[in-house]
Amino acid sequence: MVAFISCGGMMHKAVLKQQRVGVNSAPVDVFVSRNSVASSSLVFEGCIESRTRRYSGNGQLQCSLTHDTVSTVKMAIVVVDHGSRRAQSNEALNDMAEVLFQRAQERCPNLSLVSVEPAHMELASPTIYDAMRKCIQDNASQVLIVPYFLSKGKHIVRDIPELVSKAENELRKEFSNVQFSTQICDPIGVSNSVADILLERAGLV
């Protein structure tokens, strides 16, 4: 079953094993859409039982589910920026990775997130390959590539996918006995959250 998991206000596509369990566990909201489209992928292998189902206003089937284990899959995030010759700019991504890891633990406590690694597309280290390799060494079986970019320019459409594909091929040779998957997520894009940040930077709120 393909479902969308609501985690901190974000929608994530997940593959769920349909197994029935007891009802002593906390609920988790799952959105099952007729369209299998999502910007990132999370694979859930926990036991799940449906309690209630209802359609939301946008036509998605909203289910309140119980779970014994929400996720047994070890995940990692690689947050990717462009990279700079200016060391201070690159160091800022390290800070962002630390904040992202902390926020993920706070907002998605049931996810088995092993690490958040910074990576630069070019001009600086660690590279995308370096960061993905670190995730595999940390025993992550799913690596989410999260671009720290605003929009879908050529870096998102072409350059980063090519670098991820090359790194993945090399890592599958190096770690031939390890099974892992990668997923490239959407860039930051346009949202109310981004608009709020811009208003704060302008000193208007």
C-alpha positions in Angstrom: 0.0 0.0 0.0 1.4 3.4 -0.9 0.6 6.2 1.6 1.6 9.7 2.4 2.9 10.2 6.0 2.3 13.5 7.6 5.5 14.5 9.5 5.9 18.0 10.7 3.5 19.3 8.1 5.4 17.6 5.2 3.9 14.9 3.1 6.1 11.8 2.5 5.3 8.8 0.4 5.7 5.5 2.2 5.2 1.8 1.5 3.3 0.2 4.3 3.1 -3.5 5.1 -0.5 -4.3 5.9 -0.3 -6.2 9.2 -2.7 -6.1 12.0 -1.6 -5.4 15.6 -3.1 -4.5 19.0 -4.5 -1.1 19.8 -2.1 -0.1 22.6 0.0 2.3 20.6 -0.1 5.9 19.8 -1.8 7.1 16.6 -0.1 8.3 13.5 -1.8 10.2 10.7 -1.5 8.6 7.2 -2.8 10.2 4.1 -3.6 7.8 1.2 -3.9 9.6 -2.1 -5.1 8.4 -5.4 -2.0 9.9 -6.9 1.3 8.3 -6.1 3.3 11.6 -6.2 5.6 12.8 -3.4 8.8 14.8 -3.1 10.5 12.3 -0.8 10.2 8.7 0.2 10.0 7.0 3.6 9.7 3.2 3.8 7.8 2.0 6.9 8.0 -1.7 7.9 6.2 -1.5 11.3 3.0 -3.3 12.1 0.0 -1.0 11.4 -3.7 -1.2 12.0 -6.3 1.2 10.7 -8.8 2.7 13.2 -10.8 5.3 11.3 -10.9 6.6 7.7 -12.3 9.8 6.4 -11.9 12.0 3.3 -10.3 15.4 3.8 -11.4 18.4 1.8 -8.8 17.9 -0.9 -10.0 14.4 -1.8 -7.3 12.5 0.1 -8.3 9.6 2.3 -7.1 10.4 5.8 -6.6 7.4 8.1 -5.8 7.5 11.8 -3.5 4.5 12.3 -2.0 2.8 15.3 1.5 1.4 15.3 3.8 -0.7 17.4 6.9 0.4 15.4 6.5 3.4 13.1 9.8 2.9 11.3 12.4 0.2 11.5 14.3 1.6 8.6 17.4 3.6 9.5 17.4 6.8 7.5 19.8 9.6 6.9 19.6 13.1 5.3 22.2 14.7 3.1 21.5 18.4 2.9 23.2 19.8 -0.2 24.1 23.4 -1.0 26.0 24.9 -3.9 29.4 25.2 -2.2 31.6 28.2 -1.9 35.3 29.2 -1.9 34.5 31.1 1.2 35.0 28.9 4.2 32.5 30.8 6.4 29.7 30.1 3.9 30.5 26.4 3.9 30.6 26.3 7.7 27.1 27.7 7.8 25.8 24.4 6.2 27.4 22.5 9.0 25.3 24.5 11.4 22.2 24.0 9.3 22.8 20.2 9.3 23.0 20.2 13.1 19.8 22.3 13.5 18.0 20.0 11.0 18.9 16.9 12.9 17.7 18.4 16.2 14.4 19.6 14.6 13.9 16.2 13.0 14.2 14.5 16.4 11.8 17.0 17.9 9.1 16.9 15.2 9.5 13.3 14.0 10.5 11.4 17.1 9.3 8.0 15.8 11.7 8.1 12.8 14.9 6.2 13.0 17.1 9.0 11.7 20.8 8.2 12.2 22.4 11.4 10.9 22.1 14.6 8.9 25.2 15.2 6.8 26.2 18.4 5.0 27.4 18.2 1.4 28.5 20.8 -1.2 27.6 20.3 -4.9 31.0 21.8 -5.9 33.9 23.9 -4.8 34.2 22.4 -1.3 34.2 19.3 0.8 32.4 17.2 1.9 31.1 16.3 -1.5 27.8 14.6 -2.1 29.7 11.3 -2.4 31.5 12.0 0.9 28.2 12.6 2.7 26.4 9.6 1.2 29.3 7.4 2.1 29.2 8.6 5.7 25.4 7.8 5.8 26.1 4.2 4.6 28.9 3.9 7.2 26.3 5.0 9.8 24.2 2.0 8.7 21.5 4.1 7.0 19.5 2.0 4.5 17.7 5.0 3.1 19.3 8.3 2.2 17.3 11.4 1.5 19.0 14.0 -0.6 17.6 17.4 0.5 18.7 20.3 -1.7 19.3 23.6 0.2 18.3 25.5 -2.9 15.3 27.7 -3.5 14.1 26.6 -6.9 14.4 24.0 -9.6 17.2 25.4 -11.7 19.7 23.3 -13.6 21.5 22.3 -10.5 18.4 20.6 -9.2 17.2 19.2 -12.5 20.6 18.0 -13.9 23.7 18.5 -11.8 22.7 17.1 -8.4 20.9 14.0 -9.9 24.0 13.2 -11.9 26.3 13.5 -8.9 23.9 11.4 -6.7 23.7 8.7 -9.4 27.5 8.6 -9.8 28.0 8.4 -6.0 25.3 5.7 -5.7 27.0 3.6 -8.4 30.4 3.9 -6.7 29.0 3.2 -3.3 27.1 0.1 -4.4 30.5 -1.3 -5.7 32.3 -0.3 -2.4 29.5 -1.6 -0.2 28.4 -4.5 -2.3 26.8 -6.4 0.7 24.8 -3.4 1.9 21.3 -2.6 0.6 20.3 1.1 0.5 18.1 3.4 -1.4 18.4 7.1 -2.3 15.7 9.7 -2.9 16.2 13.3 -4.1 13.7 15.7 -2.5 12.4 18.9 -3.9 14.2 22.2 -3.2 12.8 24.8 -0.7 10.4 26.4 -3.2 7.6 28.8 -2.5 5.6 28.5 0.8 4.1 30.5 3.6 7.0 29.4 5.8 9.6 31.0 3.4 7.4 34.1 3.1 7.4 34.4 6.9 11.2 34.2 7.0 11.5 36.9 4.4 9.2 39.2 6.4 11.3 38.6 9.5 14.5 39.4 7.5 12.8 42.6 6.3 12.0 43.6 9.9 8.3 43.7 9.2 7.1 41.1 11.7 
